[in-house]
Amino acid sequence: MSKPPKPAELLPGISYQPPAQGWMDLKPEFRPGTFCNAAQPKWMEWIGYPHVRSWKVTDDDWQLPPDWKETILEGLQDRLNRFRSLKLFFDICVRCGACADKCHFFLGTGDPKNMPVLRAELMRSVYRRYFKTAGRLLGEIAGARDLTEDVLKEWFYYLYQCTECRRCSLFCPYGIDMAEMTILGRELLSSVGINIEWTLASVAQCYDKGSHIGATPQAMKDMIDFFAEENERVTGIYTPVHYNRKGAEILFVAPSGDYFADPGTFTFMGYLLLFTYLDLDWTLSTYAGEGGNFGYFMSHEMGKRLNAKIYAEAKRLGVKWILGGECGHMWRIINQYMDTWNGPADFLEVPVSPITGTKFENAASTKMVHISEFTADLIHHGKLKLDPSRNAHIKLTFHDSCNTSRGMGIFEEPRYIIRNVVPEGNFVDMPPNTIRERTFCCGSGSGFNADEYLETRLRGGLPRANAVRHVHEKYGVNHLACICAIDRAVLPTLLNYWVPAVEVTGVSEMVGNALVFEGETERTTDLRDRPLLGFEEAEEGEEAE
Amino acid sequence: MDFCKRHFLVALVAVLGLVVVAYVGVKANLQVLFGVVAPYLAALLFIEGLIYRVFKWLRSPVPFRIPTTAGQHDSLPWIERTWEEKLDNPATTGHLVGRLALEVLAFRSLFRNLRSELLQDPDNPEGARLVHWSYKWLWLGAIAFHYAFLVVLLRHLRFFTEPVPGFVHLLDSADGFLQFFVPVVYISGLVLLAAATYLLARRLYNPALRYISLAADYFPLLLIITIAITGILMRYFYKTDIIAVKQLALGLVTFHPQVPPGISPLFYIHIFLVSVLFAYFPFSKLLHAPGVFLSPSRNLATNNRRVRHINPWNYPVKFHSYEEYEDRFREAMVEAEIPVEKMPPPEEEEEETPAPAAKAEKAPEEEEG
């Protein structure tokens, strides 16, 4: 793995001046740290993907199938027929440039092809050449160019340099959404056997075993049972976990990131504390053990194949409704795709909170509620006894994840929860142009958590980190909360690089810290075993003993 | 010649070529071609082309409900939403209509525009920081351009109607309220020219924009600028026989075309360029006008979880069923006290389940969700 340059070396090297050479003549340079590795054959075999072969991105010959060009063009025609979005987004762009400096990858690399408009032109130019009369006749001067292997490599490089965050679509006067073109472009790449390792490994594992991390049912149970023990150790409260329990009222689906690695695990401890506090009738599933969906980062179809397990399992277990954990793209999918793909979920009931009686009418059809909606409703009805002073050592800001922001719009619920679980004055938002619908991506979404991709990830995360630095310096913010497991997995690395001393947490972890149980032992630490304000000396004293 | 220059020059030459063609044509007494045939042909191409293109879009379905949500969603009843949030994340048809109206009439999304820059900052250990500030110039240029164009178009109705409707007179006097010069100067014409020039200038002077611009971006701008210039020249400086022009225009709309004598070549250049613009419209990026109404990220209500969206080509997919899953992990699940559908037969209990290690496949430092 190549080591990324230091921040002080990287930042001054960024220039937004385009090069002298026209973009059609420039080829991407596959420099270590700036591309994702090609997927290994075994994953492709697991999920039945075509054109299995062993190849490297740095190879000159990508061993494309002999009819690759026909496959791509036929695939493009097929998608133009099936997606009005694609046709329209190809046709109506006026290249006004409003999207240009909205992309975090452009802001972090200065590469003009990371301006969404130009990233789209990479595909649009091929569309013009083969599907438009002007492009066929006039070629380059009509913005058209032949589909060559170099063009295909360029698609790979830049379509895997888009996190499908949709920030461009917010600012586009016609709502042209690069994410849509990226998704469909990646489908085309997959159709000729071009996939990336990190995503495809996760997809294959999830397809086969139930979660991206490839945990067997027993391994998943081991990990989560451990959180119950940790909760008991820290809070004195044992938090029972239920697996594949038939007849439970609620199926809880969380992203595997929350039970795999810190700091997501503390969020999971928070979920368990909340459910125990409420004496909720719930269950986890080891089969539908993944809320996230890396399949969606490969193709609509693969997304659907992975997502199908959630409703299937809800039906088998006979639950009434589904509760979803804190995850970004999982919620874009639940909100905008799941019901269409795998519904109707007519075997479920419109979700009703068993504690407050609130009927979640906004989820009347999908029958799935976000944990932040659920928790905010509890707090609003005064059902939780909370002690914000237990989060007094935390000065918090909140990162809106791209998917839940521009593919859903859940802004107030997490903030409402946060305001109730941290002391007044301990929560500050980042500057308005970098939050809510205008939020910046973590730089590693849509399947980019791979180590070999670190430099581009750090560059893509610059705008986010830059805003965190602002509140860190101005208000002493030392924690960043989010409702996304990819964020929790990648932001620690990003912040450690750009803004060391800011840690990443889930909103439910903050809830877990503040939740006051009857009969609990006096808490002297938070869920991470760090001393609470006022107990620093007690901790040290214990250590001395 | 580099990419940018080539694309600009091709567009410039094309527009100048059209001017020359019209001028030479009129000098060769082809008034009927430029004053009658071209406008009719353009109208035909415009209408048919527009219908054809829009239907071509409509033939492709909208498989998923993918609006870009730009404000707090409609979830818990006690979470208050401002009217802006309701329009930016429209859960009802009423709000959706509001969103589209705001988009079409006020260029809502463009109004949001920001400019991000990397500023030198000696206090920062890396020597620079990113700043994002509101940047409304593009919005202003675009909205001025479009509304001025609309007013100019409507004002031209006075050539095509007899008697001229009241609102055209009203528009006329409002547009000329400054009351200077003879004949009175219309603000809209100047604004149109200024805004189009601004839009062209930013393409030429902003390096990033120059980099992405194609001939197809310069051509309509140059065309419109030339149309505006010829119009202004005709009205204020090289006047033509206005009565004759009106006769020609009325002839066109009443389908009794005639070419009265005494109309200057400047007029034929003007009307020919307008004809080209209309004919070009359905085959170019100018289609963004009808397109914005059909954009799936803008024209769908955000009632995603409330009402099921149907994908007409939704097809069944192969997924890993629970039965297959349990068959594979049954023994291990039983051992881990995870409930199963079928208990394993007792004699198989001794067998080892081939369960690959859970985390062995991936780097342990980071994980996805």
Interface residues (C-beta under 8 A of the other chain):
Chain A: P7 A8 L10 L11 P12 I14 Y16 Q17 P18 A20 Q21 G22 W23 M24 D25 G48 L80 N81 R82 F83 R84 S85 L86 K87 L88 F89 D91 I92 C93 V94 R95 C96 G97 A98 A100 D101 K102 L107 P112 M115 V117 L118 E121 A134 I141 A142 G143 R166 S169 L170 F171 C172 P173 Y174 G175 I176 D177 E180 W198 A201 S202 Q205 Y207 D208 K209 G210 H212 I213 G214 A215 T216 P217 Q218 A219 M220 K221 D222 Y243 N244 R245 K246 P255 S256 G257 D258 F260 A261 G264 T286 Y287 G291 G292 F294 H300 E301 K304 R305 L306 A308 K309 A312 E313 R316 C327 G328 M330 I334 N335 Q336 Y337 D339 T340 W341 G343 P344 T358 F360 E361 N362 A363 A364 S365 T366 M368 E373 A376 D377 H380 S405 R406 G407 M408 G409 I410 F411 E412 E413 Y416 P431 N433 T434 R436 E437 R438 G447 N449 D451 L462 P463 N466 R469 H470 C484 A485 I486 R488 A489 V490 T493
Chain B: D2 F3 C4 R6 H7 V10 R53 K56 W57 L58 R59 S60 P61 V62 P63 F64 R65 I66 T68 T69 A70 G71 Q72 H73 D74 S75 L76 W78 I79 D88 N89 A91 E103 F107 S109 L110 R112 N113 L114 R115 S116 E117 L118 P125 E126 G127 A128 R129 L130 H132 W133 S134 L138 A142 R202 N206 P207 A208 L209 R210 Y211 I212 S213 L214 A215 A216 D217 F283 K285 L287 H288 G291 V292 L294 S295 P296 S297 R298 T302 N304 R305 R306 V307 R308 H309 I310 N311 W313 N314 V317 K318 F319 H320 S321 Y322 Y325 E326 F329 A332 M333 E335 A336 I338 P339 V340 A355 P356 A358 K359 E361 K362 A363 P364 E365 E366 E367 E368 G369
